[in-house]
Amino acid sequence: MLFPNEETVNFEDQKANRYDARGLINDHLMFNVEMQRSGNRTLQGIRIAFYASRLFSSQPIRGVDFSKLKPIWVLMIADFPFFDDPDQYFEDYSFVGSRNAKSLTEYIQLSVVEVDRAERLAKKPTEQLTASERWVVILKYAGDPSKRAWIRKIIELDEGCQKAVERMEAIPREMVEFMRQTDEMAHEMELMEQYFNGERKGFQQGILINKVHLIRKKAAKGKTAEAIAEALEEEITFIEKILKIIQAHPNFSDSQIAKQLTKNKRSKKKDNAVRLIYP
């Protein structure tokens, strides 16, 4: 059961964090699904921890025993590199002891599914994909016509994935376009928020990571450096530098490539000082 959306927020007068989708499973488990197209692990870890605490503390407790509170689950679908290991796609987090790893409570669980590198799973026979790996592919490529044969093989093996794809295909095209535009607006607002919070360095790095991501995708489709530079309106020397790093380090994530690019830039300075100059 999905909960109704929250009240409309006037962003000129107030700041608010909005759930992407929240609801109740079997009248027992409260859940929130967050979907992110960009970011980094540290900030997004804080983000989902905040949503978890918000969802948990929003329950009425006056005159109610704490054992009556509903457990909560926050799932983040990350379409950007979240894990350092390129072959890791998911992880669950909970409160456990540092010495004996004993659970303090099972009432709060955070989960992350990374779909950005789902293409790597194509190397694995479809019938050998785990249940979680099948969902990674579905979440990333269910609407991609070029992956239709792959999706078809998966839904033949997994009834849950089949139901999900059927629901996705039933969404009207106008709604899909509306969601895409809303997603882009949310992405732009997040970048603006980082900027106005004084996180200029993180903002610039985020833009660089996003550019690396786009360049990698276009290169994978066989685009030349000249074509990529023209499409992204960037200097060809900049594109060629990134392509060289990708070629030299094929297992690097977009974030690692951006760091390598920044490192190379700094190494050309005459001294070891790092200077940040803002206009």
C-alpha positions in Angstrom: 0.0 0.0 0.0 1.4 3.4 -1.0 0.9 6.4 1.2 -0.5 9.6 -0.3 2.1 12.2 -1.4 3.1 14.9 1.0 1.7 18.4 0.8 3.0 20.7 -1.9 6.2 22.6 -0.9 6.8 26.2 -1.7 10.6 26.1 -2.2 10.9 29.8 -2.1 9.7 29.9 1.6 10.7 26.6 3.0 13.0 23.6 2.5 11.7 20.1 2.7 12.9 16.6 1.9 10.4 14.5 -0.1 10.0 10.8 -0.1 10.2 9.3 -3.6 7.8 6.4 -2.7 6.7 5.2 0.7 4.2 2.8 2.0 3.3 -0.2 4.1 3.9 -3.9 3.4 1.5 -6.4 4.8 0.3 -3.8 7.3 3.6 -4.4 9.1 6.7 -3.0 7.5 7.0 0.7 6.6 9.2 1.4 3.6 10.7 4.2 1.6 12.3 3.9 -1.9 14.7 6.6 -2.9 16.1 6.8 -6.4 19.2 8.8 -7.2 20.9 9.4 -10.6 24.1 11.1 -9.2 25.9 11.6 -5.9 28.6 10.0 -3.8 28.5 7.3 -1.1 29.1 9.6 1.9 26.4 12.1 1.1 23.9 9.5 0.0 24.6 7.4 3.1 23.7 10.4 5.2 20.6 11.0 3.1 19.1 7.5 3.5 20.0 7.5 7.2 18.0 10.8 7.5 15.0 9.3 5.7 15.1 6.2 7.9 15.1 8.3 11.1 12.4 10.5 9.7 10.2 7.5 8.7 10.7 5.8 12.1 10.2 8.9 14.3 7.0 10.0 12.4 5.0 7.2 13.9 2.7 8.2 16.8 4.1 7.0 20.2 1.9 8.8 22.7 0.2 6.1 24.8 1.8 3.4 22.7 4.3 0.8 23.7 7.6 1.0 21.7 7.1 -2.6 20.7 4.1 -1.5 18.7 6.2 0.7 16.4 6.4 -0.7 12.9 9.8 -1.7 11.5 11.1 0.5 8.7 13.1 -0.2 5.5 14.8 2.4 3.3 15.9 1.2 -0.1 18.0 3.4 -2.3 18.4 2.6 -6.0 21.6 4.3 -7.1 22.2 4.9 -10.8 25.8 6.0 -10.1 28.9 4.2 -8.7 28.2 3.6 -5.0 30.5 0.6 -4.2 34.2 0.6 -4.6 34.1 -3.0 -5.9 32.7 -2.9 -9.5 31.3 -6.3 -9.1 29.2 -5.4 -6.0 25.6 -4.3 -6.7 23.8 -4.4 -3.3 24.3 -4.2 0.4 22.1 -4.2 3.5 23.0 -2.1 6.6 21.6 -2.3 10.1 22.5 -1.6 13.7 25.1 -4.3 14.8 27.7 -4.4 17.6 31.3 -3.6 16.7 32.7 -6.6 18.7 30.3 -9.4 18.3 28.2 -8.2 15.3 25.1 -8.8 17.4 22.0 -7.0 16.2 20.8 -4.2 18.4 17.4 -4.0 16.7 15.9 -5.4 13.5 13.5 -2.4 13.4 15.7 -0.3 11.0 17.3 -1.6 7.8 18.9 0.4 5.0 19.6 -1.2 1.6 21.4 0.0 -1.5 21.1 -1.4 -5.0 23.6 0.0 -7.5 22.4 -0.3 -11.1 25.0 2.0 -12.8 27.3 -0.9 -13.8 24.5 -3.4 -14.6 26.1 -3.9 -18.1 28.9 -6.0 -16.4 26.3 -8.7 -15.6 25.9 -9.4 -19.3 29.1 -11.4 -19.1 27.4 -13.8 -16.8 24.9 -16.5 -18.1 21.4 -15.3 -17.4 20.4 -18.5 -15.6 23.4 -18.0 -13.2 22.3 -14.5 -12.1 21.2 -14.3 -8.5 17.8 -13.0 -7.6 19.3 -9.6 -6.6 21.4 -9.4 -9.8 18.2 -10.1 -11.9 16.6 -7.1 -10.2 19.7 -4.9 -10.9 19.2 -5.6 -14.6 15.4 -5.1 -14.5 15.7 -1.8 -12.7 18.3 -0.5 -15.1 17.1 -1.8 -18.5 13.4 -2.7 -18.3 12.6 0.2 -20.6 15.6 -0.1 -22.9 14.6 -1.6 -26.3 18.2 -2.8 -27.0 18.1 -5.0 -23.9 14.7 -6.5 -24.6 16.0 -10.0 -25.3 18.0 -10.0 -22.1 15.0 -8.8 -20.1 12.8 -11.5 -21.7 15.2 -14.2 -20.6 15.1 -12.9 -17.0 11.4 -12.6 -16.7 11.1 -16.2 -17.9 13.1 -17.2 -14.9 11.7 -14.8 -12.3 8.0 -14.3 -11.7 8.6 -11.2 -9.5 10.7 -9.5 -12.2 8.0 -10.4 -14.7 5.3 -8.6 -12.7 7.5 -5.6 -12.3 8.2 -5.3 -16.0 4.5 -5.7 -16.8 3.7 -2.8 -14.4 6.4 -0.7 -15.9 5.1 -1.3 -19.5 1.6 -0.3 -18.3 2.7 3.2 -17.3 1.3 5.7 -19.8 4.0 7.4 -22.0 2.9 10.8 -20.7 3.6 9.7 -17.1 7.0 8.4 -18.1 7.9 11.8 -19.7 6.6 13.6 -16.6 8.7 11.5 -14.3 11.8 12.0 -16.5 11.3 15.8 -16.4 10.7 15.7 -12.6 13.8 13.6 -12.1 15.9 16.1 -14.1 14.5 19.0 -12.1 15.3 17.2 -8.8 18.8 16.5 -10.0 19.3 20.2 -10.9 17.9 21.3 -7.5 20.3 18.9 -5.7 23.3 20.4 -7.5 22.1 23.9 -6.7 21.6 22.9 -3.0 25.2 21.7 -2.9 26.4 25.0 -4.4 24.5 27.3 -2.0 25.5 25.2 1.0 29.1 26.2 0.2 30.1 22.7 -1.1 31.6 24.2 -4.1 34.4 21.6 -4.3 31.9 18.8 -4.1 29.7 20.5 -6.7 32.6 20.8 -9.2 33.6 17.2 -8.6 30.0 16.1 -9.1 29.9 17.8 -12.4 33.2 16.2 -13.5 32.0 12.7 -12.5 28.8 13.3 -14.4 30.8 14.3 -17.5 33.0 11.2 -17.2 29.9 9.1 -17.0 28.5 10.6 -20.2 31.8 10.3 -22.0 32.2 6.6 -21.0 28.7 5.8 -22.3 29.2 7.6 -25.6 32.6 5.9 -26.1 31.0 2.5 -25.4 28.6 3.2 -28.3 31.6 3.7 -30.6 31.5 7.5 -30.7 34.9 9.1 -31.6 36.5 11.7 -29.4 35.6 14.4 -31.9 31.9 13.3 -32.0 31.8 13.3 -28.1 33.4 16.7 -27.9 30.9 18.1 -30.3 27.9 16.5 -28.6 29.0 17.7 -25.1 30.4 21.0 -26.3 33.8 20.3 -24.7 37.4 20.7 -25.8 38.6 17.6 -27.6 41.8 17.6 -25.5 39.6 17.2 -22.4 37.7 14.3 -23.9 40.9 12.6 -25.1 42.4 12.8 -21.5 39.4 11.0 -20.1 39.4 8.4 -22.8 43.1 7.7 -22.1 42.4 7.1 -18.4 39.4 4.8 -19.3 41.6 2.8 -21.6 44.4 2.6 -19.1 42.2 1.7 -16.2 39.0 -0.1 -17.5 37.9 -1.1 -14.0 38.0 2.4 -12.6 34.6 3.9 -11.6 33.5 7.3 -12.9 34.5 8.8 -9.5 38.0 7.2 -9.6 38.6 8.5 -13.2 37.6 12.0 -12.0 40.0 11.8 -9.1 42.8 10.6 -11.5 42.0 13.5 -13.8 42.2 16.0 -10.9 45.4 14.3 -9.6 47.1 14.7 -13.0 46.1 18.3 -13.1 47.6 19.0 -9.7 50.8 17.1 -10.5 51.6 19.7 -13.2 51.9 22.5 -10.6 55.4 23.6 -9.8 54.9 23.0 -6.1 52.8 20.6 -4.0 50.4 23.3 -2.8 46.7 22.9 -3.7 45.1 26.2 -4.6 41.3 26.6 -5.0 40.4 29.8 -6.8 36.8 30.9 -6.9 35.4 33.6 -9.2 
